[in-house]
Amino acid sequence: MTAPMTAPITTHRRAAGRATLAACAIALAACAPLPASAPMAGPGAALYPHFPDAEYRLARERGHQVLRIDGQRSLIAVTVRRGGALARLGHDHVVAARTLEGFVAPDQHRADFRFRLDQMTVDEPALRKQAGFDVQPSDDAIDGTRSNMLTRELDAEHYPWVLVHAERMGDAGPLTVSITLHGVTRTQTIPVTQQIKDGALQVDGSVTLKQSDFGLVPFSVMGGALAVLDPLELRFHLVAVE
């Protein structure tokens, strides 16, 4: 999601440091990438009144298999990278959604899920290591990044949810995925791998999205000398259970 960094610098570069702080904090804001346990209620739910939880409950009543997204075992991680001649002054970041909620109907080849932007994590050490990042930002830098991401860029107060609707033609092939972030919906084809493991349906994949596709403008200062790159690198591990 969707839906975006800070770095310590020397004292004689304080002016550049302030610009870096702002750039690094906002850089994450376009990172929000992808959505959904039931019940579908809570703050902000009225903004998306058509989330189809009732459809899945009806499908279950009619005898279709309906699985629930396991938010404790599912993960969407988004890598946001810096660019420009002064990129060394910033940090790349990883934001993650671990509170997915939603449903999968395997025999109908469809799924709907969502997550809240204000529940995303920022720069978990293990996820940064998986992304190949050696430096861990300070707690203050992470807090600043998260605050700016939610308030300045994504306006999470008014657009708290990222929504995902996925369909598949048959039992194999890529997913056709519609992602709604900040009131904008975009559709993309995403290759995935799927397996049944430990009694659960597991789906893995990755995709690159652009902030600009969702009406978000990647942050830059000093004529682009320090900038946030437009592409967002997403990887996901979704687990659905009875």
Wavefront OBJ file of the C-alpha trace (Angstrom):
o trace
v 0.000 0.000 0.000
v -1.121 3.017 -1.757
v -0.466 3.727 -0.625
v 6.394 7.112 2.044
v 13.233 8.196 5.706
v 15.690 9.387 7.972
v 19.366 8.954 8.683
v 21.881 10.294 11.210
v 24.242 12.850 9.703
v 27.105 14.993 10.915
v 26.511 18.313 12.657
v 27.846 20.401 9.817
v 25.120 18.921 7.612
v 22.157 19.867 9.815
v 20.344 21.698 7.071
v 20.577 18.715 4.773
v 19.618 16.509 7.712
v 16.330 18.310 8.201
v 15.500 17.819 4.534
v 16.525 14.188 4.811
v 14.280 13.688 7.825
v 11.286 15.031 5.979
v 12.021 13.048 2.845
v 12.636 9.826 4.677
v 9.539 10.144 6.793
v 7.211 10.911 3.914
v 8.762 8.327 1.644
v 6.967 5.501 3.356
v 3.624 7.115 2.928
v 3.082 5.743 -0.523
v 4.035 2.275 0.603
v 0.802 0.969 1.672
v 0.205 -1.742 -0.333
v -2.658 -4.723 0.280
v -5.853 -5.771 2.502
v -8.380 -8.261 5.309
v -10.787 -11.906 9.970
v -14.292 -11.336 10.552
v -16.358 -9.523 11.684
v -15.939 -6.644 9.259
v -16.556 -3.766 11.627
v -14.695 -1.008 13.425
v -13.574 2.574 12.842
v -13.604 3.524 9.196
v -15.724 0.574 8.098
v -18.479 2.897 6.891
v -16.094 4.315 4.305
v -16.110 0.955 2.532
v -19.688 -0.277 3.028
v -19.476 -2.778 0.190
v -16.764 -5.037 1.578
v -18.330 -8.379 0.613
v -18.216 -10.291 3.905
v -21.976 -10.972 3.628
v -21.445 -12.567 0.217
v -18.956 -15.034 1.662
v -21.234 -15.889 4.578
v -24.041 -16.552 2.090
v -21.734 -18.695 -0.038
v -20.867 -20.758 3.036
v -24.560 -21.204 3.852
v -25.069 -22.480 0.291
v -22.419 -25.138 0.723
v -19.372 -23.472 -0.821
v -16.059 -23.771 0.918
v -15.093 -20.444 2.460
v -11.762 -19.934 4.184
v -10.760 -17.134 6.541
v -7.530 -15.195 6.136
v -5.303 -15.980 9.139
v -3.964 -12.559 10.095
v -1.463 -13.991 12.554
v 0.254 -16.068 9.871
v -0.135 -13.793 6.848
v 2.184 -10.976 5.828
v 2.478 -8.246 3.230
v 5.837 -6.477 3.201
v 6.614 -3.401 1.100
v 10.093 -2.099 0.354
v 10.464 1.609 -0.440
v 13.794 2.768 -1.833
v 15.486 6.147 -1.962
v 17.153 7.705 -4.984
v 18.947 10.808 -6.229
v 22.487 12.113 -5.915
v 22.095 12.493 -2.123
v 20.419 9.133 -1.574
v 23.185 8.189 0.874
v 21.659 10.631 3.383
v 18.466 8.613 3.667
v 17.318 5.101 4.415
v 15.380 2.553 2.460
v 12.409 1.283 4.459
v 10.203 -1.766 4.882
v 6.587 -1.452 6.012
v 4.432 -4.466 6.737
v 0.810 -5.451 7.184
v 0.295 -8.235 9.722
v -3.385 -7.699 10.522
v -4.990 -8.936 7.324
v -8.650 -9.897 7.450
v -10.887 -11.372 4.810
v -12.050 -14.480 2.988
v -11.157 -16.938 0.230
v -13.661 -19.038 -1.723
v -11.467 -21.653 -3.463
v -14.176 -23.256 -5.594
v -15.294 -19.826 -6.772
v -11.697 -18.758 -7.432
v -12.017 -15.474 -5.576
v -10.786 -13.714 -2.462
v -11.352 -10.401 -0.712
v -9.201 -9.044 2.084
v -8.060 -5.801 3.635
v -5.849 -4.221 6.304
v -5.658 -0.916 8.144
v -2.876 1.531 7.354
v -2.580 2.639 10.970
v -1.783 -0.946 12.009
v 1.182 -1.346 9.666
v 4.638 -1.809 11.163
v 7.722 0.131 10.084
v 11.243 -1.274 9.763
v 10.986 -4.504 11.723
v 14.624 -5.669 12.079
v 13.915 -9.148 10.697
v 12.132 -7.762 7.631
v 14.923 -5.263 6.989
v 17.416 -8.120 7.118
v 15.344 -10.136 4.650
v 15.320 -7.106 2.347
v 19.131 -6.936 2.498
v 19.399 -3.795 4.654
v 22.298 -3.721 7.128
v 21.489 -0.500 9.012
v 18.577 -0.235 11.452
v 17.047 3.281 11.789
v 16.644 4.706 15.293
v 13.344 4.426 17.146
v 12.820 8.191 16.769
v 13.390 7.966 13.020
v 10.918 5.089 12.731
v 8.299 6.962 14.766
v 8.731 10.040 12.579
v 8.465 8.012 9.417
v 5.309 6.278 10.580
v 3.659 9.517 11.693
v 4.353 11.300 8.420
v 3.322 8.286 6.390
v -0.093 8.124 8.045
v -0.945 11.793 8.356
v 0.772 13.713 5.564
v 0.788 11.327 2.679
v -1.841 8.626 3.057
v -4.421 10.520 5.133
v -5.154 7.325 7.043
v -7.792 9.098 9.140
v -10.034 9.418 6.090
v -8.750 6.410 4.104
v -7.889 3.841 6.810
v -8.230 0.674 4.723
v -6.400 -0.901 1.830
v -8.742 -3.288 -0.002
v -7.879 -6.187 -2.292
v -10.159 -8.235 -4.537
v -8.566 -11.205 -6.335
v -9.916 -13.551 -8.965
v -8.421 -16.470 -10.847
v -9.415 -18.285 -14.000
v -9.469 -21.920 -12.921
v -7.126 -23.660 -10.511
v -3.900 -22.324 -12.002
v -2.499 -19.214 -13.575
v -2.000 -15.678 -12.267
v -4.375 -13.694 -10.116
v -6.237 -10.664 -11.400
v -5.988 -8.340 -8.416
v -7.777 -5.034 -7.823
v -6.179 -2.887 -5.112
v -7.918 0.133 -3.579
v -5.641 2.635 -1.837
v -6.474 6.217 -0.895
v -9.727 6.014 -2.821
v -8.071 4.851 -6.062
v -8.470 1.334 -7.487
v -5.961 -0.245 -9.851
v -5.986 -3.756 -11.341
v -2.911 -5.862 -12.047
v -2.082 -9.451 -12.985
v 0.131 -11.137 -10.368
v 1.772 -14.586 -10.673
v 1.524 -16.634 -7.473
v 2.435 -20.009 -6.048
v -0.205 -21.919 -4.104
v -0.067 -24.952 -1.860
v -1.885 -26.739 0.947
v 0.427 -26.948 3.957
v -0.318 -27.786 7.585
v -4.019 -27.851 6.758
v -4.026 -24.324 5.357
v -4.100 -22.743 1.910
v -0.907 -20.739 1.402
v -0.356 -18.265 -1.415
v 2.934 -16.498 -2.094
v 3.941 -13.913 -4.640
v 5.480 -10.542 -5.340
v 4.666 -7.517 -7.441
v 5.949 -4.007 -8.081
v 3.452 -1.155 -7.936
v 3.903 2.553 -8.579
v 2.869 5.237 -6.128
v 1.877 7.494 -8.994
v -0.669 4.933 -10.190
v -2.660 5.675 -7.027
v -2.403 9.428 -7.367
v 0.496 9.690 -4.912
v 3.469 11.883 -5.776
v 6.847 10.434 -4.709
v 8.584 12.898 -2.406
v 11.701 14.724 -3.571
v 13.755 17.748 -2.497
v 16.559 19.828 -3.944
v 15.477 19.260 -7.502
v 15.410 15.502 -7.070
v 18.836 15.225 -5.433
v 17.100 13.371 -2.618
v 14.010 11.493 -3.678
v 11.798 8.528 -3.038
v 11.598 6.172 -5.974
v 8.164 5.638 -7.474
v 8.172 1.800 -7.522
v 7.024 -0.098 -4.430
v 8.285 -3.665 -4.080
v 5.654 -5.909 -2.498
v 5.929 -9.500 -1.385
v 3.137 -11.415 0.303
v 2.482 -14.635 2.170
v -1.220 -15.301 2.668
v -2.588 -18.105 4.804
v -6.275 -19.080 4.762
v -7.902 -21.629 7.082
v -11.345 -23.107 7.770
l 1 2 3
l 5 6 7 8 9 10 11 12 13 14 15 16 17 18 19 20 21 22 23 24 25 26 27 28 29 30 31 32 33 34 35 36
l 37 38 39 40 41 42 43 44 45 46 47 48 49 50 51 52 53 54 55 56 57 58 59 60 61 62 63 64 65 66 67 68 69 70 71 72 73 74 75 76 77 78 79 80 81 82 83 84 85 86 87 88 89 90 91 92 93 94 95 96 97 98 99 100 101 102 103 104 105 106 107 108 109 110 111 112 113 114 115 116 117 118 119 120 121 122 123 124 125 126 127 128 129 130 131 132 133 134 135 136 137 138 139 140 141 142 143 144 145 146 147 148 149 150 151 152 153 154 155 156 157 158 159 160 161 162 163 164 165 166 167 168 169 170 171 172 173 174 175 176 177 178 179 180 181 182 183 184 185 186 187 188 189 190 191 192 193 194 195 196 197 198 199 200 201 202 203 204 205 206 207 208 209 210 211 212 213 214 215 216 217 218 219 220 221 222 223 224 225 226 227 228 229 230 231 232 233 234 235 236 237 238 239 240 241 242
